Every structure is written in C-alpha cells, then in structure tokens.
C-alpha cells in the first residue's frame, strides 16, 4: 500500500486496500447514530492531525460515549506513558488528555484493554475532532488500538440537527 501526497493541495491518494490498522483511523457504525472511530498505531508512528480527508474525524456536535485502549504489543522502555486526547484538524488542541491521561507502562501489557476516563469521555464536543496521542518517559516498543464510541450529532450550518446521518 502506498500514499501519494501532492504538496500544497492538502490531499493524499491511497493505493491498494485501506486497512483499519493504519494511524489515519476509520469509522464504523454500530447501529443508528452510534459510531466508533478506531486507530491502530505504534509508539514511533503516532496518529497525526490533518485536513487531507484520510484522517478519521469525530464530527462537531457528537457525544463521546466510551473509549478504550487495546494494547496489541506491550509498551517497553523506562517509565513510559500513553496520553490520548483530541484536537481539531488544523492542530488546535481540544483537550490533550481528554480521552485518557498518562496511562502507565505497567498497565500497557499485551492484550490489555483499558477503559478510558478522560474529561471528554461521557461528554459532547462542539468542534470536529481527530485523535491526539503522545508518549512520555522513554518508550522503545508498543502497538495500540484506540476506539472511541460516539453518538453522532449531525447539525447543518445553522446549528439545527439534520436527518439521515450526513453533515452539511
């Protein structure tokens, strides 16, 4: 699989199958307005914000119901941490640790599932959001999957909700 990034256009072309285990993330519908955004990434290739339409986006007006971190490969290093938050596509920080703050390396063992409890979990967001992830300490290994379950709040440009699950 390969990417082509045409400089200055804000567009990436993806060639080949786009798998969910990419740092750009993907969206699945679990039923009705309930959706899940999912990102899979390694400690040295964290998700990045962008406006190239490949990055998974939690739309403005959505309610974040739950979030989890699945540890695919254990974190290794010295005093490592994983912090998960949200930011706008232009890089404006919404909440740097709003999904979960400084999850300790001791909890980030292979096959672990961590229920996130940051300030944005169980609350609404007013702007379009993308995943923001950072590590602390010295991290030398680890692969993670972050799943954010949200109820999509579709609003048109006047702030009214629209039917049909599309944004204006």
VENKAHU-V418784 format. One record per helix or strand of 2 or more residues. SS is the DSSP state (2 for helix, 1 for strand). FROM is the first residue (numbers start at 1). TO is the last residue. Records with the same first field share a line. If there is no record, write none. Layout:
SS = FROM-TO  FROM-TO
This chain:
1 = 2-6  11-15  26-31  34-42  63-87  93-104  113-115  123-124  129-151
2 = 105-107
